[in-house]
Amino acid sequence: MSRSPLPAAPDRESVWDYPRPPRVEATSELIVVTLGGLLVTSTTDAVRVLETSHPPVYYLPLDAFAPGMVEPADGSAVCEYKGVADHVSLRVGDRLLERVGWTYPTPLPGYEVLAGRVALYAGELTCTVDREPVVPQAGGYYGGWITPRVIGPFKGEPGTAGW
């Protein structure tokens, strides 16, 4: 796959304009997450992590979820910029979605705003950003959310392993 950015348009963000190391920015976009018609969360208090070649990763405040909905899960991952991420599961109604998200309990300097927030994989969930549907970033490992306003190509798609 080519790393050539798709042609930009006035109402589109190219992930190739995002920086590395990643930038964190607050957003007041309406983020709504549901599962099978049940509300998981709705908030206008999110932050986005923007990194070259990746669609935005949205971090939502833990207090935007019902008490007990976000549960610790086995496993962790390390980001050279943000630090150690702990996996989380979601309990929604009678369903448990295991390892469907992650949080940075003690993020590295520059990423402190991520503490007390959770990012979710969009695969099993229905997610919208300002009422625009989210398509999950390909690859299974990455948690970016692709909306119509974001253009790639995106890391995670076939042929991008060496990026």
Sequence and secondary structure as in RCSB ss.txt:
>XXXX:A:sequence
MSRSPLPAAPDRESVWDYPRPPRVEATSELIVVTLGGLLVTSTTDAVRVLETSHPPVYYLPLDAFAPGMVEPADG
SAVCEYKGVADHVSLRVGDRLLERVGWTYPTPLPGYEVLAGRVALYAGELTCTVDREPVVPQAGGYYGGWITPRV
IGPFKGEPGTAGW
>XXXX:A:secstr
         TT EEGGGS SS EEEEE   EEEEETTEEEEEES EEEEE TTS  EEEEEGGGB TTSEEEEEE
EEEETTTEEEEEEEEEETTEEEEEEEEE SS  TT GGGTTEEEE SSSSEEEETTEE EE TTSS   EE TTE
E   TTSTT TT 
